[in-house]
Structure formats: structure tokens, C-alpha cells
């Protein structure tokens, strides 16, 4: 499971009637807290929410994956996104990189969609959408100096990189973004090169 600090704060605001405490624990990678809440009889707001968090605690990975797939196909936008995140990590860990990339594409393309559902933006000219491209997030730090150190290291290797400030769960994070391309596959190839060369986890973002 990737560090849930990658997930945008929009997920928490999109929770609406969903259990915000469970979602907050998930974004913080606090599985013991989720297990404690579930065992204490937390009230689920929907059957989908119940199935997702129950699957998260399921020791049989194949059973959990079957649940995530069902939610991804039929669930709400929020749990579809979270299930895609789980499926991406599952297939990537097992070496099914093409399948993982498909879910990675969905995550990259829908992160902004989720944010817009919570806070609809004014109409944007069509040409603006044409200028969107993918970025590779390779780090998220609580201290700006740490982010700048990674940026400086990558710049010495001739990567186009910058610090992107984001507020997630009321906490300011300094994220390191490497410029990708408009094409998903080209960006994915570059991201995999970064991972192999520098052992960096990454998330693809479209903006």
C-alpha cells in the first residue's frame, strides 16, 4: 500500500455522509485504527463503505481484490477511486505492471475530477484542458528544506522538477513534482526509470 499522504485532501471533503474517521485513518495509513473502529462496531454509512473497509482487513488477498474490483465497477466515485488505489498496489507488487498502469491511469485522470465534484470550478476554456499534462510526484515532505534537497538532487541529473505546495488534511506538504508529458505512457516510462534508478515511490498526477 502506498503512503496515503499521496491522496488529495479532497477525498476527505468528498466523504459527505461517509465515515470521516475511517477515511482519515485510511489516508494516514493507520490500519490498526481502522481495525479498532470496525471491531468496536462503527456505524457504516453505506454497504459499499462497509465492504471496502472489511476487505481492507481481509487476510485473504484474493478475496479482498474481488471486492475491490466489484466496487471499482459499481461503486461511488470516492470508493471507486480508493479501490483503484488498492488494485494498483496489488498488481504492481505482483509484477503485473500493465494492469497496474491501467489503474494508475485512472487514479491520475480522476484525482482532479474528485476535487471538482467537491468544489466546482468556473468554466475553463477548452484550450486550457488541452494544455494539461502529467506530473510524477516522487516525494511529499512536511519541511520545505527536505523537498528542496530532493529537487536539487534531481536537477543535477537534468530532470525538470519543482516543489508543489499542497494542503492535505489541514497539513501543508511540500511535494516534489517531476515534469512528465501529455502522454500517459511516456510519463509512466519516465516514472519507472526514476523508481529503478533512485528507488523512489511515485504517483502520477494530471494537471
C-alpha positions in Angstrom: 0.0 0.0 0.0 1.4 3.4 -1.0 1.7 6.1 1.7 -1.8 7.6 1.8 -0.3 11.0 2.1 -0.3 10.8 -1.7 -4.1 11.1 -1.7 -5.6 14.6 -2.1 -7.4 16.2 0.8 -10.4 16.4 -1.5 -11.1 12.8 -0.6 -11.9 13.8 3.0 -14.2 16.6 1.9 -15.9 14.3 -0.6 -16.8 11.9 2.2 -20.2 13.6 2.7 -22.1 11.0 4.7 -19.3 8.5 4.7 -17.5 7.9 8.0 -14.8 10.6 8.0 -12.9 9.0 10.9 -12.4 5.8 8.9 -11.3 7.7 5.8 -8.9 9.9 7.8 -7.3 6.8 9.2 -7.0 5.3 5.7 -5.3 8.4 4.3 -2.9 8.2 7.2 -2.1 4.5 6.6 -3.4 3.8 10.1 -4.8 0.3 9.6 -4.8 -0.6 13.3 -7.1 2.4 13.9 -9.5 1.2 11.2 -9.4 -2.3 12.6 -10.2 -1.0 16.1 -13.2 1.1 14.8 -14.6 -1.8 12.8 -14.3 -4.2 15.8 -15.9 -1.7 18.1 -19.0 -1.7 15.8 -18.6 1.6 13.9 -21.8 2.6 12.0 -21.2 2.4 8.3 -23.0 4.9 6.1 -23.4 2.6 3.2 -23.0 -1.0 2.2 -20.1 0.0 -0.2 -18.3 1.7 2.7 -18.7 -1.4 4.8 -17.5 -3.8 2.1 -14.4 -1.6 1.3 -13.2 -1.4 4.9 -14.0 -5.1 5.6 -12.0 -6.0 2.5 -9.1 -3.9 3.8 -8.9 -6.1 6.9 -9.4 -9.4 4.9 -6.3 -11.6 5.3 -7.0 -13.4 2.0 -5.7 -11.0 -0.7 -7.6 -12.7 -3.5 -10.9 -12.2 -1.6 -10.1 -8.6 -1.0 -9.2 -8.0 -4.6 -12.5 -9.5 -5.7 -14.3 -6.9 -3.5 -12.2 -4.0 -4.8 -12.9 -5.0 -8.4 -16.7 -5.1 -7.7 -16.6 -1.7 -6.0 -14.4 -0.3 -8.8 -17.0 -1.4 -11.3 -20.1 -0.3 -9.4 -19.2 1.9 -6.5 -19.5 5.7 -6.0 -16.7 8.0 -7.2 -15.0 8.1 -3.8 -14.8 4.3 -3.2 -14.1 3.6 -6.9 -11.0 5.8 -6.5 -9.9 4.1 -3.3 -10.5 0.7 -4.8 -8.4 1.6 -7.8 -5.6 2.6 -5.5 -5.8 -0.8 -3.7 -5.9 -2.6 -7.1 -3.0 -0.6 -8.4 -0.8 -1.6 -5.5 -1.8 -5.2 -5.6 -1.0 -5.7 -9.2 2.2 -3.7 -9.1 3.5 -5.7 -6.1 2.9 -8.9 -8.1 4.6 -7.7 -11.2 1.5 -7.2 -13.4 2.7 -3.8 -14.5 0.4 -3.4 -17.4 -2.7 -4.0 -15.3 -1.3 -1.7 -12.5 -0.7 1.0 -15.1 -4.3 0.9 -16.2 -5.4 1.6 -12.6 -2.6 4.2 -12.3 -4.0 6.0 -15.3 -7.5 6.1 -13.7 -6.0 7.5 -10.5 -4.1 10.2 -12.3 -7.1 11.2 -14.5 -9.6 11.2 -11.7 -7.8 13.0 -8.9 -8.8 16.4 -10.2 -12.3 15.1 -11.0 -12.8 14.2 -7.4 -11.7 17.7 -6.3 -14.0 19.3 -8.8 -17.0 17.4 -7.5 -16.4 18.9 -4.1 -15.6 22.5 -5.3 -16.9 23.0 -8.8 -14.5 25.3 -10.7 -15.7 28.0 -13.1 -15.9 27.1 -16.8 -12.5 26.7 -18.2 -11.8 27.4 -21.9 -11.3 24.2 -24.0 -7.7 25.2 -24.8 -6.8 25.1 -21.1 -7.7 21.4 -20.9 -5.5 20.7 -24.0 -2.5 22.1 -22.0 -2.9 19.7 -19.2 -0.1 17.2 -18.7 1.1 14.5 -16.3 3.5 15.0 -13.4 5.4 12.5 -11.4 5.2 13.1 -7.7 8.2 11.5 -6.1 8.1 12.9 -2.6 5.9 14.8 -0.1 7.6 16.4 2.9 6.5 18.3 6.0 9.5 20.6 5.7 10.3 22.7 2.6 14.0 22.2 3.0 13.7 18.4 2.6 11.7 18.9 -0.6 14.3 21.4 -1.9 17.1 18.9 -1.3 15.4 16.3 -3.4 14.7 18.9 -6.1 18.3 19.9 -6.2 19.5 16.3 -6.4 17.2 15.6 -9.4 18.2 18.8 -11.1 21.8 17.7 -11.0 20.6 14.7 -13.1 18.9 17.0 -15.6 15.3 16.4 -14.6 12.8 19.2 -14.9 11.4 19.3 -11.3 9.8 21.7 -8.9 8.2 21.9 -5.4 4.4 21.9 -5.4 2.8 23.1 -2.1 -0.4 21.2 -1.2 -2.6 21.3 1.8 -3.8 17.8 2.8 -5.8 17.1 6.0 -5.1 20.6 7.1 -1.4 20.0 6.8 0.9 21.8 4.4 3.0 19.3 2.4 5.9 20.2 0.0 5.6 17.8 -2.9 8.3 17.1 -5.4 6.9 17.0 -9.0 9.0 15.9 -12.0 7.6 17.1 -15.3 6.1 14.3 -17.3 4.3 14.6 -20.6 0.8 14.9 -22.1 1.0 11.2 -23.0 0.4 8.8 -20.1 2.6 6.0 -21.4 5.6 8.3 -21.9 5.2 9.7 -18.4 4.8 6.2 -16.9 8.1 5.1 -18.6 9.9 8.1 -17.1 8.4 7.4 -13.7 9.6 3.7 -13.8 13.0 4.9 -14.7 13.1 7.2 -11.7 11.9 4.3 -9.5 14.5 1.9 -10.7 17.4 4.4 -10.6 16.6 6.2 -7.3 14.2 3.7 -5.6 11.5 6.4 -5.4 7.9 5.6 -5.0 5.7 7.8 -7.2 2.2 8.9 -8.1 1.1 10.2 -11.4 -0.9 13.4 -11.4 -2.6 15.2 -14.2 -2.9 18.9 -14.0 
